[in-house]
Every structure is written in C-alpha cells, then in structure tokens.
Amino acid sequence: MEVHAHIDALRTEGERMVAAAAVGDPDGAVPSCPEWTVRDLVRHTGGVHRWATGFVAGGRTEPSRAGLDEVAGTWPADDDLAGWLGRGCTDLVHALIAAPEDMQCWTFLAAPSPRAMWARRQAHETAVHRVDAQLAVGIPATPCAPAFAADGIDELLVLFVPRRSTTLRADPPAILAVRCTDVDASWLLRMDADGVTATAGTDGAGGACTVSGTAGDLYLALWNRTGADDLAVEGDHAVLGQFSEAVRIG
C-alpha cells in the first residue's frame, strides 16, 4: 500500500474509533483486552498518536524514553475522551500529510521510508484498537478492506513475529502457512528452537498447518481479536495453537 492509502486508513479508522468511544462507558470492559477499560483503551491509543506525532512532526532521530503519561501531559476528562482521541488522530494525520517524502526520524520497523513506517504502523495500531472499541461498546466490528487487512497481516507476520523478543518457538521445527482467499496474499512462517523466519508471497503450500480465510477474518484472528471459527485450518492444528498461544497482541 502507498503512504497516502495508509494515511487515509488512519483517518477513517480514527473516526470509527471516536464514534465508538463517544457511546461507550469509560468504565466498560474491553473483551479483547481484558486488562483494560474503555478509558484505558482511549488513553493508550490517543497517547500513542501523540507519541508518533512527536517523531513525525518533530523529526526526532532518537527513541523517546517518555511514557505515555508524560506524552499526554494531562489525561482528558471522561466526557472529553472521544474528542481528545479525535484531536490526537487528526494531528497525526496532518503531520503525516505535511511530512516530506525524505523526512528523517527514528523508526522501529523496516519500511521504504520513515514516513511510510509511521503511516503504516499507526494505521494498523488504530484499526486494531478501533475493533477493540467497537467490541467493548457492542457494535459489530466494521470489516477492513481486503487489501488493508492483508497489509496488516504482512506487518504482523513479517515484521513483528520474527523479532528477537518473540516467544514463538518450535522444537521440532514446524511451518505455518497463512493464505488469504479473497486477495493474492500468503505467507510461510518457519518456526524452530531459535525463533521465526517469515516469507511473503508464497503460494501458501508446504506448511505442516495451513490456515486460510478472507483477509479481514485472518487479520482479526491473527491479531487476537477473534477466534479461528471463520477460518479453514488444514493439517496439524497444534501448529496454529502454538502461534496463537505465543503471539498475544494486547
């Protein structure tokens, strides 16, 4: 996806999350993040937006040690949670639009450019937490567009899961294949005692376990927002179980 498409998605997902937050009980539980209330969810997402804006707009080239409490400054009152969330997302959108293609700042995931990384990461950060907000207030989760959902699966499997800090291991080694049924996108995860390697663009064949579904259903399941009921699982189900147990995105 192009940077402008990620920025558009960030704007849209932010608007959807604001709409859910506006009708939610601040003390309401978030089923997909059991340790959080709606208030916690909004504070986290709005704080992350402001944290990201600091790098994009400020051109910071070193990571920040400031916690979200410090980034936010003052947390909003409960009756301003939705408005505060919306203002932070809008500021981030505007910062990304204004940023030049060759902007330089700190990043933490591989990408064609810093601007591309922040646009992609914040679009999916917001989309996943928008789903959390909708589930918390009893609104059916709005489906993600297939191309966007596949992009989010790619970010998770290729960039997040293989990181050195992952707890996903397999001994003996195992291969999990992931295949979208509505867009041309698939991946192979090779898991062993040392960690994970991921390959995108395969035909989805060769895995001890193959999990298939629409990009939207896979997106929500792999990011731990739904179960695997809407997915087709072939082969050794225990391999998918290893993934689901180790990759817990809160």
C-alpha positions as CSV (number, residue, x, y, z in Angstrom):
1,M,0.0,0.0,0.0
2,E,1.1,3.5,-0.7
3,V,1.7,6.0,2.1
4,H,-1.4,8.1,1.1
5,A,-3.5,5.0,1.4
6,H,-2.2,4.3,4.9
7,I,-2.9,7.9,5.9
8,D,-6.4,7.7,4.6
9,A,-6.9,4.4,6.5
10,L,-5.6,6.1,9.7
11,R,-8.1,8.9,9.3
12,T,-11.0,6.5,8.7
13,E,-10.1,4.1,11.5
14,G,-9.7,7.1,13.8
15,E,-13.1,8.4,13.0
16,R,-14.6,4.9,13.6
17,M,-12.9,4.6,16.9
18,V,-14.0,8.1,18.0
19,A,-17.6,7.2,17.2
20,A,-17.4,4.0,19.3
21,A,-15.7,5.8,22.2
22,A,-18.4,8.5,22.1
23,V,-21.1,6.0,23.1
24,G,-19.0,3.8,25.4
25,D,-19.0,3.7,29.2
26,P,-15.5,4.8,30.2
27,D,-15.5,2.1,32.9
28,G,-16.8,-0.6,30.4
29,A,-14.6,-3.7,29.9
30,V,-12.8,-4.3,26.7
31,P,-13.3,-8.0,25.9
32,S,-10.3,-8.3,23.5
33,C,-8.0,-6.5,26.1
34,P,-9.3,-7.9,29.4
35,E,-7.0,-5.8,31.5
36,W,-8.4,-2.5,30.0
37,T,-11.5,-0.4,30.3
38,V,-12.7,1.8,27.5
39,R,-10.9,4.7,29.3
40,D,-7.6,2.8,29.2
41,L,-8.1,1.9,25.6
42,V,-8.7,5.5,24.5
43,R,-5.9,6.9,26.6
44,H,-3.5,4.3,25.2
45,T,-4.5,5.0,21.5
46,G,-4.6,8.7,21.9
47,G,-1.3,8.7,23.7
48,V,0.3,6.6,21.0
49,H,-1.0,9.0,18.4
50,R,0.7,11.9,20.2
51,W,3.9,9.9,20.7
52,A,4.0,9.2,17.0
53,T,3.3,12.8,16.1
54,G,6.3,13.8,18.1
55,F,8.6,11.9,15.8
56,V,6.9,12.7,12.5
57,A,6.4,16.4,13.2
58,G,9.4,17.0,15.4
59,G,11.9,14.9,13.3
60,R,13.3,13.2,16.4
61,T,16.1,10.8,15.5
62,E,16.4,9.1,18.8
63,P,13.9,6.9,20.7
64,S,12.0,8.7,23.4
65,R,12.1,7.4,27.0
66,A,9.0,9.3,27.9
67,G,6.0,7.2,29.0
68,L,2.5,7.9,27.6
69,D,1.6,9.8,30.9
70,E,4.3,12.3,30.0
71,V,3.5,12.4,26.3
72,A,-0.2,13.1,27.1
73,G,0.6,15.7,29.6
74,T,-2.9,15.7,31.1
75,W,-5.4,12.9,30.6
76,P,-8.8,14.0,29.4
77,A,-11.9,14.1,31.5
78,D,-14.3,11.2,30.8
79,D,-16.7,13.4,28.9
80,D,-13.9,14.5,26.6
81,L,-12.4,11.1,25.9
82,A,-13.8,10.8,22.3
83,G,-12.9,14.4,21.4
84,W,-9.4,14.1,22.8
85,L,-8.9,10.9,20.8
86,G,-10.1,12.6,17.7
87,R,-7.8,15.6,18.1
88,G,-4.7,13.5,18.5
89,C,-5.5,11.3,15.5
90,T,-6.2,14.4,13.4
91,D,-2.9,16.0,14.4
92,L,-1.1,12.8,13.4
93,V,-2.9,12.7,10.1
94,H,-1.9,16.3,9.4
95,A,1.7,15.7,10.4
96,L,2.0,12.7,8.0
97,I,0.4,14.7,5.2
98,A,2.8,17.6,5.7
99,A,5.9,15.4,6.1
100,P,8.2,15.4,3.1
101,E,8.9,12.0,1.4
102,D,12.5,12.2,2.5
103,M,11.8,13.1,6.1
104,Q,14.2,11.6,8.7
105,C,13.3,10.4,12.1
106,W,13.5,7.4,14.4
107,T,11.7,4.3,13.4
108,F,11.5,0.8,14.8
109,L,10.3,-1.4,11.8
110,A,11.7,-1.8,8.3
111,A,10.0,0.3,5.7
112,P,10.8,2.2,2.5
113,S,11.0,5.4,4.5
114,P,10.3,6.8,8.0
115,R,7.1,8.4,6.7
116,A,6.0,5.1,5.3
117,M,6.7,3.3,8.5
118,W,4.8,5.7,10.7
119,A,1.8,5.9,8.4
120,R,1.5,2.1,8.1
121,R,2.1,1.3,11.8
122,Q,-0.3,4.0,13.0
123,A,-3.0,2.9,10.5
124,H,-2.9,-0.6,11.9
125,E,-2.5,0.4,15.5
126,T,-5.7,2.4,15.2
127,A,-7.6,-0.2,13.2
128,V,-6.9,-2.9,15.7
129,H,-7.9,-0.7,18.7
130,R,-10.9,0.5,16.8
131,V,-12.1,-3.1,16.7
132,D,-11.4,-3.2,20.5
133,A,-13.6,-0.1,21.0
134,Q,-16.4,-1.5,18.9
135,L,-16.4,-4.8,20.7
136,A,-16.4,-3.0,24.0
137,V,-19.5,-1.0,23.3
138,G,-21.4,-3.8,21.5
139,I,-21.0,-2.5,17.9
140,P,-20.3,-5.2,15.3
141,A,-16.7,-4.8,14.1
142,T,-16.6,-2.9,10.8
143,P,-14.8,-5.1,8.2
144,C,-11.5,-3.9,7.0
145,A,-10.9,-3.6,3.2
146,P,-9.2,-6.8,2.0
147,A,-6.0,-5.0,0.8
148,F,-5.7,-3.2,4.0
149,A,-6.3,-6.3,6.1
150,A,-3.7,-8.2,4.1
151,D,-1.2,-5.4,4.6
152,G,-1.8,-5.6,8.3
153,I,-1.2,-9.4,8.3
154,D,2.0,-8.8,6.4
155,E,3.2,-6.3,9.0
156,L,2.4,-8.7,11.8
157,L,3.9,-11.8,10.3
158,V,7.0,-10.3,8.5
159,L,7.9,-7.5,10.9
160,F,6.6,-8.3,14.4
161,V,6.5,-12.0,14.8
162,P,10.2,-12.7,13.8
163,R,11.6,-10.1,16.1
164,R,14.3,-11.3,18.6
165,S,11.9,-10.8,21.5
166,T,9.3,-13.3,20.2
167,T,8.5,-16.2,22.4
168,L,7.2,-18.3,19.4
169,R,9.4,-21.4,19.2
170,A,9.0,-24.9,17.8
171,D,11.1,-27.9,18.5
172,P,11.0,-29.9,16.4
173,P,10.6,-27.2,13.7
174,A,7.2,-26.5,12.1
175,I,5.9,-24.4,9.3
176,L,2.6,-22.5,9.4
177,A,1.2,-21.4,6.1
178,V,-1.3,-18.4,6.0
179,R,-3.3,-17.8,2.9
180,C,-5.9,-15.2,2.0
181,T,-8.8,-16.4,-0.1
182,D,-10.0,-13.0,-1.4
183,V,-6.7,-11.4,-2.3
184,D,-3.5,-12.7,-3.7
185,A,-1.5,-12.8,-0.4
186,S,0.1,-15.6,1.5
187,W,3.0,-16.3,3.9
188,L,5.1,-19.1,5.4
189,L,6.3,-19.0,8.9
190,R,9.2,-21.3,9.7
191,M,9.4,-21.9,13.5
192,D,12.2,-23.6,15.2
193,A,14.1,-23.6,18.5
194,D,15.8,-20.3,17.7
195,G,12.8,-18.3,16.5
196,V,10.8,-17.5,13.4
197,T,11.5,-16.6,9.8
198,A,8.7,-15.3,7.6
199,T,8.4,-15.4,3.8
200,A,5.7,-13.5,2.0
201,G,4.4,-14.1,-1.5
202,T,4.5,-17.9,-1.4
203,D,1.6,-20.0,-2.7
204,G,0.8,-20.9,0.9
205,A,1.9,-24.5,0.3
206,G,4.3,-26.6,2.3
207,G,3.2,-25.9,5.8
208,A,2.5,-28.6,8.5
209,C,-0.6,-26.5,9.1
210,T,-2.3,-24.2,6.6
211,V,-4.8,-21.6,7.8
212,S,-7.0,-19.9,5.2
213,G,-9.7,-17.3,5.2
214,T,-10.6,-13.8,4.0
215,A,-8.0,-11.2,4.7
216,G,-10.4,-9.5,7.1
217,D,-11.1,-12.7,9.1
218,L,-7.4,-13.6,9.2
219,Y,-6.5,-10.0,10.2
220,L,-8.7,-10.1,13.3
221,A,-7.8,-13.7,14.2
222,L,-4.0,-13.3,13.9
223,W,-4.1,-10.0,15.8
224,N,-6.0,-11.9,18.6
225,R,-9.3,-10.0,18.2
226,T,-11.4,-13.0,17.2
227,G,-11.0,-16.8,17.2
228,A,-10.4,-19.1,14.3
229,D,-14.0,-20.2,13.8
230,D,-14.3,-18.4,10.5
231,L,-11.0,-19.8,9.2
232,A,-10.2,-23.1,7.4
233,V,-7.4,-25.0,9.2
234,E,-5.8,-27.9,7.5
235,G,-3.1,-30.2,8.8
236,D,-1.7,-30.1,12.3
237,H,-3.9,-27.7,14.3
238,A,-1.4,-27.7,17.1
239,V,0.9,-25.6,15.0
240,L,-1.7,-22.8,14.8
241,G,-2.2,-23.3,18.5
242,Q,1.5,-22.6,19.1
243,F,1.2,-19.4,17.2
244,S,-2.0,-18.3,18.9
245,E,-0.6,-19.0,22.4
246,A,2.7,-17.2,21.8
247,V,1.6,-14.2,19.7
248,R,-0.6,-12.3,22.1
249,I,-1.1,-8.7,20.9
250,G,-2.8,-6.8,23.6
